[in-house]
Amino acid sequence: MDKVLVTGSTGIGGAVAAALGERAVTVGRSRADLSLLSETVRAAAEAPRRLDAIVCCAGVFSLRAETTAEGLERSFVLNYLSRFLLVRLLLPRLAPDGRVVLVAAAGRYPDTLGDARALRGGRGLRISGRTQFANDLFAVELAARYPGLAVSCVYPGLVATRVFRDAHGVPGPLRGILDAAQRRFGADPAVAAEVPVRLATGPRLPSGFYGPGGRPLPIPARVSAARRAELWAASEDLTSVSRCGVSR
Ligand SMILES: NC(=O)c1ccc[n+]([C@@H]2O[C@H](COP(=O)([O-])OP(=O)(O)OC[C@H]3O[C@@H](n4cnc5c(N)ncnc54)[C@H](OP(=O)(O)O)[C@@H]3O)[C@@H](O)[C@H]2O)c1
């Protein structure tokens, strides 16, 4: 059995890594800032030579557009573009029948992506919403381009993690309410981790969208071939050699 790369070493990612034990190699903030493409490239270079699966959990909930030192919107990179780049860079190390699991929102957000090359990309809930929709597009397009892989996008439901406590751009009182509700009603991260762990290491399940408990979810029509192709092309541009400084 080869290793499983997990992004995020706390929250759902931490619970996934704990369930996988020694098989997991985690990439969290202490190893790389995945809101930067250059750091994502470094994390990929330092990954094990052979992988059975990649499980992407690192993310942030943000209502405020922020620009990184690389000139990109922070949450768009952390929640989506670094996932695209990491997976693309690691494809040669991934088993031909490997698994890619994207923990995001699996069809729950409308298409507020707009032009993926736009640096700011809207306001308020659109800031995070477009990153989640981008995961929807990426999951389906990756599965179409690499049919040997099993690619899933997972909506974990409400989970009692720090995601609202650490949210960006949410006014303090609202953040407190969201955090309290999440802690009171959210699932245990260890329970939420069961689905990504099963998809990454259990008997092979079809590529698709999965919800709490592993329930298959419908893929909305808005995850269209045209939007998928647009985002793929934009993502290739945004992660180009000139930006990341490394040839692929
Ligand atoms: N919790 C929920 O209710 C819920 C609901 C729907 C969807 N989701 C999705 O599930 C995913 C995981 O959420 P969560 O609840 O586990 O969130 P969380 O508790 O806030 O954890 C965020 C994770 O992202 C990592 N991270 C944050 N900034 C980073 C950076 N700059 N570079 C590298 N890693 C970074 C953190 O790793 P370190 O701590 O190691 O830095 C941590 O593991 C997210 O994509 C989120 O959108 C969560």
The ligand as an SDF file (V2000), in Angstrom:
LIG
                    3D

 48 52  0  0  0  0  0  0  0  0999 V2000
  -16.7240   22.1090    8.6710 N   0  0  0  0  0  0  0  0  0  0  0  0
  -17.8240   22.1980    7.9350 C   0  0  0  0  0  0  0  0  0  0  0  0
  -18.9450   22.3090    8.4720 O   0  0  0  0  0  0  0  0  0  0  0  0
  -17.7260   22.1530    6.4400 C   0  0  0  0  0  0  0  0  0  0  0  0
  -18.9090   22.1660    5.6940 C   0  0  0  0  0  0  0  0  0  0  0  0
  -18.8410   22.1200    4.3150 C   0  0  0  0  0  0  0  0  0  0  0  0
  -17.6160   22.0680    3.6770 C   0  0  0  0  0  0  0  0  0  0  0  0
  -16.4730   22.0610    4.4190 N   0  0  0  0  0  0  0  0  0  0  0  0
  -15.1920   22.0200    3.7100 C   0  0  0  0  0  0  0  0  0  0  0  0
  -14.3390   21.0590    4.2780 O   0  0  0  0  0  0  0  0  0  0  0  0
  -12.9820   21.4760    4.1250 C   0  0  0  0  0  0  0  0  0  0  0  0
  -12.2740   21.3270    5.4500 C   0  0  0  0  0  0  0  0  0  0  0  0
  -12.9210   22.1810    6.3550 O   0  0  0  0  0  0  0  0  0  0  0  0
  -12.6870   22.0690    7.9300 P   0  0  0  0  0  0  0  0  0  0  0  0
  -14.0180   22.1580    8.5340 O   0  0  0  0  0  0  0  0  0  0  0  0
  -11.7950   20.9310    8.2640 O   0  0  0  0  0  0  0  0  0  0  0  0
  -11.9300   23.4500    8.1570 O   0  0  0  0  0  0  0  0  0  0  0  0
  -10.9740   23.9380    9.3410 P   0  0  0  0  0  0  0  0  0  0  0  0
  -11.2320   23.1970   10.6080 O   0  0  0  0  0  0  0  0  0  0  0  0
  -11.0720   25.4130    9.3440 O   0  0  0  0  0  0  0  0  0  0  0  0
   -9.5690   23.4980    8.8270 O   0  0  0  0  0  0  0  0  0  0  0  0
   -8.9860   24.1850    7.7760 C   0  0  0  0  0  0  0  0  0  0  0  0
   -7.8760   23.3280    7.2570 C   0  0  0  0  0  0  0  0  0  0  0  0
   -7.1980   24.0260    6.2190 O   0  0  0  0  0  0  0  0  0  0  0  0
   -5.8090   24.0200    6.4830 C   0  0  0  0  0  0  0  0  0  0  0  0
   -5.2940   25.3220    6.0690 N   0  0  0  0  0  0  0  0  0  0  0  0
   -5.8320   26.5450    6.3040 C   0  0  0  0  0  0  0  0  0  0  0  0
   -5.0970   27.4990    5.7380 N   0  0  0  0  0  0  0  0  0  0  0  0
   -4.0580   26.8740    5.1280 C   0  0  0  0  0  0  0  0  0  0  0  0
   -2.9640   27.3160    4.3690 C   0  0  0  0  0  0  0  0  0  0  0  0
   -2.7880   28.6140    4.1010 N   0  0  0  0  0  0  0  0  0  0  0  0
   -2.0900   26.4030    3.8910 N   0  0  0  0  0  0  0  0  0  0  0  0
   -2.2610   25.0830    4.1640 C   0  0  0  0  0  0  0  0  0  0  0  0
   -3.3100   24.5890    4.8400 N   0  0  0  0  0  0  0  0  0  0  0  0
   -4.1900   25.4880    5.3350 C   0  0  0  0  0  0  0  0  0  0  0  0
   -5.6570   23.8200    7.9690 C   0  0  0  0  0  0  0  0  0  0  0  0
   -4.5220   23.0640    8.2080 O   0  0  0  0  0  0  0  0  0  0  0  0
   -3.5420   23.4380    9.4230 P   0  0  0  0  0  0  0  0  0  0  0  0
   -4.3800   23.5810   10.6180 O   0  0  0  0  0  0  0  0  0  0  0  0
   -2.5900   22.3070    9.4230 O   0  0  0  0  0  0  0  0  0  0  0  0
   -2.9130   24.7140    9.0230 O   0  0  0  0  0  0  0  0  0  0  0  0
   -6.8910   22.9860    8.3320 C   0  0  0  0  0  0  0  0  0  0  0  0
   -6.6100   21.6200    8.2210 O   0  0  0  0  0  0  0  0  0  0  0  0
  -13.0110   22.9030    3.5970 C   0  0  0  0  0  0  0  0  0  0  0  0
  -12.6870   22.8990    2.2300 O   0  0  0  0  0  0  0  0  0  0  0  0
  -14.4370   23.3400    3.8010 C   0  0  0  0  0  0  0  0  0  0  0  0
  -14.8790   24.2150    2.8030 O   0  0  0  0  0  0  0  0  0  0  0  0
  -16.4940   22.1040    5.7880 C   0  0  0  0  0  0  0  0  0  0  0  0
  1  2  1  0
  2  3  2  0
  2  4  1  0
  4  5  1  0
  4 48  2  0
  5  6  2  0
  6  7  1  0
  7  8  2  0
  8  9  1  0
  8 48  1  0
  9 10  1  0
  9 46  1  0
 10 11  1  0
 11 12  1  0
 11 44  1  0
 12 13  1  0
 13 14  1  0
 14 15  2  0
 14 16  1  0
 14 17  1  0
 17 18  1  0
 18 19  2  0
 18 20  1  0
 18 21  1  0
 21 22  1  0
 22 23  1  0
 23 24  1  0
 23 42  1  0
 24 25  1  0
 25 26  1  0
 25 36  1  0
 26 27  1  0
 26 35  1  0
 27 28  2  0
 28 29  1  0
 29 30  1  0
 29 35  2  0
 30 31  1  0
 30 32  2  0
 32 33  1  0
 33 34  2  0
 34 35  1  0
 36 37  1  0
 36 42  1  0
 37 38  1  0
 38 39  2  0
 38 40  1  0
 38 41  1  0
 42 43  1  0
 44 45  1  0
 44 46  1  0
 46 47  1  0
M  CHG  2   8   1  16  -1
M  END
$$$$
